Amino acid sequence: MWKGRLKQDCIDASGGSVLGALRVSRARGILMAGVVMALTLTMSLHVDARARKSKRPRFCPRRYKVVSGDRLKDIARELNVKLEDLKKWNGLKSNRVPRNKRLRYRGPCVQSESIGKASHGRLKNGVSIDPDGDNKGNGWVIAARRTALWATPETKKYVYKCAAKYRAYFPKRKAAPIAIGDLSRRHGGRFPPHLSHQSGRDVDIGFINKKRPSKTGRFRRTTPRTLDHYKQWVLTKCFLDNPQTQYIFMEHSLVRSLKRYVKSLYRKRRPKMRKYLSYFPGGSKHVIRGDKEHRSHMHVRFKCPKGDRKCVN
């Protein structure tokens, strides 16, 4: 009798312990499932918030050129801005706006892209190097006949930087502005007689002459005798110091003349001489390239902008 009860008690105790373990295990499973669901929901909300944030349009300063027949309210409707805002941004007190005026407004930012090669490519959403259309800026001037003034934002930034540095070296009373020539057409593509200038990474810049510096942006045929080596080197050096400069094309005799000037300039500073001579023909970097064509201007080409996956150097 005693043995039977002990056996039954053992069975009940064993069964009770198993049931207890099962209940604890089930509770832990439910708890873990709840934690996983909470984490999943939190991550989902975070991703949705980031997606909504990324979809918000970014706005950038832009300009609109008024043509004959334009009315201010029609322009505002076309640009998708409020009429009151358009008047406020441009200091207008009435709805009358003169022809050829460039109105400032804020529109959605667009991503520019250089596509393909410089000699076989195109330009997407390029920017004008002269957005206000006055053919001049800090240290530079453009001949009135030029129309191919489109480039990547990077090209524009590099040209502006070197023009500003040139002007800092040589104030207006001491030097004429540099002459900027052709870049690319608005959408890139073929641009005769140029073999390149197709993808927004090329720019022509007139040589700086000693006797007849151009103040109107027109290029002048230059020889080693007429080249202002000091001013030309300050400008050229700025582009060479930019690691994004891929090539600079000049006529052979001008390359040799500028190379001799660099040797003379840095004769007492050997490390600098070695550094800058490496950019000339025969050097390890060989950025400056001699040819038979560029007698009035140097042709500067930049490397593909970062992120432009369809661009080819």
C-alpha positions in Angstrom: 0.0 0.0 0.0 2.8 2.4 0.9 4.8 1.5 -2.1 1.8 2.1 -4.4 1.2 5.6 -3.0 4.8 6.5 -3.4 4.8 5.3 -7.0 1.7 7.4 -7.7 3.2 10.4 -5.9 6.3 10.1 -8.1 4.2 9.9 -11.2 2.2 13.0 -10.2 5.3 14.9 -9.3 7.0 14.0 -12.5 3.9 14.9 -14.5 3.6 18.2 -12.7 7.2 19.1 -13.4 6.8 18.4 -17.1 3.7 20.5 -17.3 5.4 23.3 -15.5 8.4 23.2 -17.9 6.0 23.2 -20.9 4.2 26.2 -19.5 7.4 28.2 -18.9 8.7 27.3 -22.4 5.4 28.4 -24.0 5.5 31.7 -22.1 9.1 32.3 -23.2 8.1 31.6 -26.8 5.2 34.0 -26.6 7.4 36.7 -25.1 10.1 36.2 -27.8 7.5 36.4 -30.5 6.2 39.7 -29.0 9.7 41.1 -28.9 10.3 40.1 -32.5 7.1 41.6 -33.6 7.9 44.9 -31.8 11.3 45.1 -33.3 9.9 44.4 -36.8 7.3 47.1 -36.4 9.9 49.6 -35.1 12.2 48.9 -38.0 9.3 49.2 -40.5 8.3 52.5 -39.1 11.9 53.7 -39.2 12.3 52.6 -42.9 8.9 54.3 -43.8 10.1 57.5 -42.1 13.4 57.5 -44.0 11.5 56.8 -47.3 9.1 59.6 -46.7 12.0 61.9 -45.8 14.0 60.9 -48.9 10.9 61.5 -51.1 10.6 65.1 -50.0 11.8 67.3 -52.9 14.9 69.4 -52.4 14.7 73.0 -53.7 17.6 74.9 -55.3 18.0 78.5 -56.5 17.1 78.7 -60.2 16.4 81.4 -62.8 13.9 82.0 -65.6 14.5 84.4 -68.5 11.4 86.5 -69.4 10.6 86.5 -73.1 8.2 88.7 -75.1 4.6 88.0 -74.2 5.2 86.5 -70.8 2.9 87.5 -68.0 4.0 87.2 -64.4 1.0 85.1 -63.3 1.6 82.7 -66.2 5.3 82.4 -65.3 4.4 81.7 -61.7 1.9 79.0 -62.8 4.5 77.5 -65.1 7.2 77.4 -62.4 4.7 76.0 -59.9 5.3 78.8 -57.4 3.1 81.4 -55.8 2.8 84.8 -57.5 3.4 86.6 -54.2 6.6 84.6 -53.6 7.9 85.2 -57.1 7.4 89.0 -56.7 9.0 88.9 -53.2 12.1 87.0 -54.5 12.7 89.5 -57.3 11.7 92.7 -55.5 8.7 93.3 -57.8 5.9 95.7 -56.7 3.6 95.1 -59.6 2.8 92.3 -62.1 4.8 94.0 -64.9 8.1 92.4 -65.7 10.5 93.6 -68.5 11.6 91.4 -71.3 14.9 89.6 -70.9 14.8 90.0 -67.1 16.0 86.9 -65.3 13.7 86.0 -62.5 15.0 84.2 -59.4 12.9 81.4 -57.9 13.3 78.1 -56.1 12.6 74.9 -57.9 13.2 71.2 -57.4 16.9 70.3 -57.5 17.9 68.1 -60.4 20.9 65.7 -60.5 23.3 66.5 -63.3 25.1 63.7 -65.0 28.0 63.3 -67.5 27.3 60.3 -69.8 29.7 58.5 -72.0 33.1 59.8 -73.2 34.1 63.4 -73.8 34.3 62.6 -77.5 31.1 60.5 -77.6 28.6 61.3 -74.9 25.9 63.6 -73.7 25.0 65.8 -70.7 22.0 65.4 -68.5 20.6 68.3 -66.5 23.7 70.4 -67.1 24.2 73.9 -65.5 25.1 77.1 -67.3 28.4 78.7 -66.4 26.8 82.1 -66.9 23.3 81.7 -65.4 22.5 85.5 -65.3 23.5 85.9 -68.9 25.7 89.0 -68.5 28.8 87.2 -70.0 31.1 88.0 -67.0 31.9 87.0 -63.5 34.7 87.1 -60.9 37.9 87.0 -63.0 36.3 85.8 -66.2 34.5 87.0 -69.3 32.7 85.3 -72.2 32.4 86.6 -75.8 28.8 87.5 -76.6 28.6 85.0 -79.5 29.2 82.0 -77.3 26.2 79.8 -76.7 27.6 76.4 -75.7 28.0 77.3 -72.0 26.7 74.1 -70.3 28.7 71.8 -68.1 28.5 69.6 -65.0 28.3 71.4 -61.7 31.8 70.1 -60.9 33.3 71.7 -64.1 31.6 75.0 -63.3 32.9 74.9 -59.7 36.5 74.2 -60.9 36.5 77.0 -63.5 35.0 79.5 -61.0 37.6 78.6 -58.4 40.6 79.1 -60.7 39.2 82.3 -62.2 38.7 83.7 -58.6 42.2 82.6 -57.7 43.6 84.4 -60.8 41.7 87.5 -59.9 43.0 87.4 -56.4 46.6 87.3 -57.8 45.9 90.0 -60.4 43.3 92.7 -59.5 41.3 94.3 -62.3 43.7 97.2 -62.7 46.6 94.8 -63.2 45.1 92.2 -65.5 42.2 91.6 -67.9 39.8 88.7 -67.0 40.4 85.3 -68.4 38.4 84.5 -71.6 36.1 81.4 -71.3 35.2 79.8 -74.6 33.1 76.7 -75.4 32.0 74.1 -72.9 29.2 71.8 -74.1 25.7 72.2 -75.6 22.8 72.2 -73.3 22.2 68.4 -73.7 25.8 67.6 -74.8 26.3 65.5 -77.9 28.2 66.4 -81.1 29.5 69.9 -81.3 31.4 70.6 -84.6 34.2 71.5 -85.2 35.1 70.2 -81.7 35.8 66.5 -81.5 35.0 66.4 -77.8 33.0 68.9 -75.6 30.2 66.4 -75.6 29.6 65.5 -71.9 30.1 68.7 -69.9 33.7 68.0 -68.8 35.6 70.2 -71.3 36.3 74.0 -71.3 38.3 76.2 -73.5 40.2 79.1 -71.9 42.1 81.7 -73.9 45.8 82.2 -73.5 46.9 85.3 -71.7 48.8 87.7 -73.9 51.3 90.3 -72.8 50.7 92.9 -75.4 47.0 92.6 -76.2 45.1 91.0 -73.4 41.5 90.3 -74.3 38.9 92.1 -72.4 35.9 91.0 -74.5 36.4 87.2 -74.2 37.7 86.8 -77.7 40.6 84.3 -78.3 43.9 85.6 -79.8 46.6 83.5 -81.5 49.5 83.3 -79.1 53.2 82.5 -79.5 55.9 81.9 -76.9 56.9 85.6 -77.4 53.5 87.0 -76.8 52.5 84.6 -74.0 52.4 86.2 -70.5 54.1 83.3 -68.8 53.6 84.5 -65.2 49.9 85.0 -65.5 49.4 81.9 -67.6 51.3 79.8 -65.1 49.2 81.1 -62.2 46.1 80.0 -64.0 47.5 76.7 -65.3 48.9 75.8 -62.0 45.5 76.1 -60.3 44.1 73.5 -62.7 47.2 71.2 -62.2 46.7 71.4 -58.4 43.2 70.0 -58.8 43.4 66.2 -58.8 40.2 66.1 -60.9 42.0 67.7 -63.9 42.5 65.0 -66.5 44.2 66.8 -69.4 45.3 70.2 -70.5 45.9 70.6 -74.3 48.2 73.3 -75.7 50.1 73.9 -78.9 53.6 72.2 -78.8 55.7 75.4 -78.8 53.7 76.9 -76.0 54.1 73.7 -73.9 57.9 73.8 -74.3 58.0 77.6 -73.5 55.9 77.2 -70.4 58.0 74.2 -69.3 61.2 76.3 -69.6 59.5 79.0 -67.5 58.7 76.5 -64.8 62.3 75.3 -64.7 63.5 78.8 -64.3 60.9 79.7 -61.7 61.6 76.8 -59.4 65.4 76.4 -60.0 66.1 77.0 -56.3 63.1 74.9 -55.2 63.9 71.4 -56.5 60.9 69.6 -55.0 58.4 71.9 -56.5 60.3 71.8 -59.8 60.1 68.0 -59.9 56.4 68.1 -58.9 55.3 70.5 -61.7 57.6 69.1 -64.4 55.9 65.7 -63.9 52.7 67.2 -65.4 54.5 68.1 -68.7 55.3 65.6 -71.5 57.9 63.1 -70.4 56.7 63.3 -66.8 55.0 60.6 -64.7 51.6 62.4 -64.7 51.6 63.9 -68.2 48.5 66.0 -67.8 49.7 68.8 -70.2 49.5 67.5 -73.8 51.1 69.2 -76.8 49.3 69.3 -80.1 49.1 71.4 -83.3 45.6 72.9 -82.8 45.4 74.9 -79.5 47.3 78.1 -80.5 44.8 80.6 -79.1 43.5 78.7 -76.0 44.1 75.8 -73.7 41.6 73.0 -73.6 41.0 71.7 -70.0 39.3 68.4 -69.4 38.2 67.1 -66.0 37.7 63.5 -64.8 34.3 61.9 -64.5 32.3 63.3 -61.4 31.9 60.9 -58.6 28.6 59.1 -58.8 28.2 59.4 -62.6 28.3 55.7 -63.3 27.7 56.1 -67.0 30.6 58.5 -67.5 33.8 57.2 -69.1 37.2 58.9 -68.6 
